[in-house]
Amino acid sequence: MKMGNKFTGIAHAKERLQRTLSGKIKMVTAITDVPKGHIAVYVGESHKRFVIPISHLNHPLFRGLLKWAEEEFGFDHPTGGLRIPCSEDYFISLTSSLNYS
């Protein structure tokens, strides 16, 4: 795969995710207390809610989780919110490392 194609694919995936999430972000923000610049995500089998900075969505490790979430659940959920299919411990570890990088 050429580098240009890789970046084009990432740009299209990011654009598609932003379109899909735009309505959901507004819905989550309207219903719950989510600070501006953050998003609520639901993690693990228990669907524990975490509020994370939107900037995390741009990190390559987090994009890997988003790809996994898309494959596992898709992005169009009747309950709203973004579901991440990893364990809570892994998610906490990942987001902690993103906060310090």
CYANA upper distance limits for C-alpha pairs under 8 A (distance plus 0.5 A):
  1 MET  CA      5 ASN  CA      7.09
  1 MET  CA      6 LYS  CA      7.32
  2 LYS  CA      6 LYS  CA      6.95
  3 MET  CA      7 PHE  CA      6.85
  4 GLY  CA      8 THR  CA      6.58
  5 ASN  CA      9 GLY  CA      6.50
  6 LYS  CA     10 ILE  CA      6.74
  7 PHE  CA     11 ALA  CA      6.52
  8 THR  CA     12 HIS  CA      6.64
  9 GLY  CA     13 ALA  CA      6.60
 10 ILE  CA     14 LYS  CA      6.51
 11 ALA  CA     15 GLU  CA      6.57
 12 HIS  CA     16 ARG  CA      6.57
 13 ALA  CA     17 LEU  CA      6.57
 14 LYS  CA     18 GLN  CA      6.57
 15 GLU  CA     19 ARG  CA      6.73
 16 ARG  CA     20 THR  CA      6.63
 17 LEU  CA     21 LEU  CA      6.36
 17 LEU  CA     75 PHE  CA      8.30
 18 GLN  CA     22 SER  CA      6.19
 19 ARG  CA     23 GLY  CA      8.11
 20 THR  CA     24 LYS  CA      7.82
 20 THR  CA     75 PHE  CA      7.28
 20 THR  CA     76 ASP  CA      7.79
 21 LEU  CA     25 ILE  CA      6.26
 21 LEU  CA     75 PHE  CA      8.19
 22 SER  CA     26 LYS  CA      6.92
 23 GLY  CA     27 MET  CA      6.69
 24 LYS  CA     28 VAL  CA      6.52
 24 LYS  CA     80 GLY  CA      6.42
 24 LYS  CA     81 GLY  CA      6.65
 25 ILE  CA     29 THR  CA      6.46
 25 ILE  CA     39 ILE  CA      7.08
 25 ILE  CA     40 ALA  CA      8.49
 25 ILE  CA     81 GLY  CA      7.95
 26 LYS  CA     30 ALA  CA      6.50
 27 MET  CA     31 ILE  CA      6.71
 27 MET  CA     80 GLY  CA      8.10
 28 VAL  CA     32 THR  CA      6.36
 28 VAL  CA     34 VAL  CA      7.96
 28 VAL  CA     39 ILE  CA      8.32
 28 VAL  CA     40 ALA  CA      7.56
 28 VAL  CA     80 GLY  CA      7.83
 28 VAL  CA     81 GLY  CA      7.18
 29 THR  CA     33 ASP  CA      6.90
 29 THR  CA     34 VAL  CA      5.92
 29 THR  CA     35 PRO  CA      8.32
 29 THR  CA     39 ILE  CA      8.41
 34 VAL  CA     38 HIS  CA      6.82
 34 VAL  CA     39 ILE  CA      7.11
 34 VAL  CA     40 ALA  CA      7.47
 34 VAL  CA     51 VAL  CA      7.38
 35 PRO  CA     39 ILE  CA      8.47
 37 GLY  CA     53 PRO  CA      6.41
 37 GLY  CA     54 ILE  CA      6.15
 37 GLY  CA     55 SER  CA      8.40
 38 HIS  CA     51 VAL  CA      6.83
 38 HIS  CA     52 ILE  CA      5.80
 38 HIS  CA     53 PRO  CA      4.68
 38 HIS  CA     54 ILE  CA      5.38
 39 ILE  CA     51 VAL  CA      5.97
 39 ILE  CA     52 ILE  CA      6.02
 39 ILE  CA     53 PRO  CA      6.82
 39 ILE  CA     54 ILE  CA      6.45
 40 ALA  CA     49 ARG  CA      6.97
 40 ALA  CA     50 PHE  CA      6.06
 40 ALA  CA     51 VAL  CA      4.85
 40 ALA  CA     52 ILE  CA      6.92
 40 ALA  CA     81 GLY  CA      7.04
 40 ALA  CA     82 LEU  CA      7.62
 41 VAL  CA     49 ARG  CA      6.17
 41 VAL  CA     50 PHE  CA      5.85
 41 VAL  CA     51 VAL  CA      6.81
 41 VAL  CA     52 ILE  CA      8.01
 41 VAL  CA     81 GLY  CA      6.47
 41 VAL  CA     82 LEU  CA      5.34
 41 VAL  CA     83 ARG  CA      6.35
 41 VAL  CA     84 ILE  CA      7.48
 42 TYR  CA     47 HIS  CA      5.18
 42 TYR  CA     48 LYS  CA      5.73
 42 TYR  CA     49 ARG  CA      5.03
 42 TYR  CA     50 PHE  CA      6.78
 42 TYR  CA     81 GLY  CA      7.44
 42 TYR  CA     82 LEU  CA      6.51
 42 TYR  CA     83 ARG  CA      5.14
 42 TYR  CA     84 ILE  CA      6.50
 43 VAL  CA     47 HIS  CA      5.22
 43 VAL  CA     48 LYS  CA      5.71
 43 VAL  CA     49 ARG  CA      6.98
 43 VAL  CA     50 PHE  CA      7.95
 43 VAL  CA     83 ARG  CA      6.38
 43 VAL  CA     84 ILE  CA      5.33
 43 VAL  CA     85 PRO  CA      6.66
 43 VAL  CA     86 CYS  CA      6.98
 43 VAL  CA     87 SER  CA      7.29
 43 VAL  CA     88 GLU  CA      6.48
 43 VAL  CA     91 PHE  CA      7.91
 44 GLY  CA     48 LYS  CA      7.21
 44 GLY  CA     83 ARG  CA      8.49
 44 GLY  CA     84 ILE  CA      7.05
 44 GLY  CA     85 PRO  CA      5.87
 44 GLY  CA     86 CYS  CA      5.83
 44 GLY  CA     87 SER  CA      5.30
 44 GLY  CA     88 GLU  CA      6.11
 45 GLU  CA     85 PRO  CA      7.93
 45 GLU  CA     87 SER  CA      8.05
 47 HIS  CA     83 ARG  CA      7.76
 48 LYS  CA     88 GLU  CA      8.12
 52 ILE  CA     56 HIS  CA      7.69
 54 ILE  CA     58 ASN  CA      8.42
 55 SER  CA     59 HIS  CA      7.98
 56 HIS  CA     62 PHE  CA      6.95
 56 HIS  CA     95 THR  CA      8.33
 56 HIS  CA     98 LEU  CA      7.59
 57 LEU  CA     62 PHE  CA      6.41
 57 LEU  CA     63 ARG  CA      6.71
 58 ASN  CA     62 PHE  CA      7.64
 58 ASN  CA     63 ARG  CA      7.15
 59 HIS  CA     63 ARG  CA      6.60
 59 HIS  CA     98 LEU  CA      8.44
 60 PRO  CA     64 GLY  CA      6.82
 61 LEU  CA     65 LEU  CA      7.21
 61 LEU  CA     94 LEU  CA      8.45
 62 PHE  CA     66 LEU  CA      6.79
 62 PHE  CA     94 LEU  CA      8.49
 63 ARG  CA     67 LYS  CA      6.64
 64 GLY  CA     68 TRP  CA      6.77
 65 LEU  CA     69 ALA  CA      6.53
 65 LEU  CA     84 ILE  CA      7.26
 65 LEU  CA     85 PRO  CA      8.31
 65 LEU  CA     86 CYS  CA      8.32
 66 LEU  CA     70 GLU  CA      6.56
 66 LEU  CA     84 ILE  CA      7.63
 67 LYS  CA     71 GLU  CA      6.75
 68 TRP  CA     72 GLU  CA      6.52
 68 TRP  CA     84 ILE  CA      8.26
 68 TRP  CA     85 PRO  CA      7.75
 69 ALA  CA     73 PHE  CA      6.14
 69 ALA  CA     74 GLY  CA      7.03
 69 ALA  CA     75 PHE  CA      8.23
 69 ALA  CA     83 ARG  CA      7.02
 69 ALA  CA     84 ILE  CA      5.79
 69 ALA  CA     85 PRO  CA      6.42
 70 GLU  CA     74 GLY  CA      4.61
 70 GLU  CA     75 PHE  CA      6.36
 72 GLU  CA     85 PRO  CA      7.77
 73 PHE  CA     83 ARG  CA      7.91
 75 PHE  CA     82 LEU  CA      7.47
 76 ASP  CA     80 GLY  CA      8.07
 77 HIS  CA     81 GLY  CA      7.82
 86 CYS  CA     90 TYR  CA      7.08
 86 CYS  CA     91 PHE  CA      7.10
 87 SER  CA     91 PHE  CA      6.78
 88 GLU  CA     92 ILE  CA      6.58
 89 ASP  CA     93 SER  CA      6.64
 90 TYR  CA     94 LEU  CA      6.55
 91 PHE  CA     95 THR  CA      6.57
 92 ILE  CA     96 SER  CA      6.41
 93 SER  CA     97 SER  CA      6.79
 94 LEU  CA     98 LEU  CA      6.81
 95 THR  CA     99 ASN  CA      6.64
 96 SER  CA    100 TYR  CA      7.10
 97 SER  CA    101 SER  CA      6.75
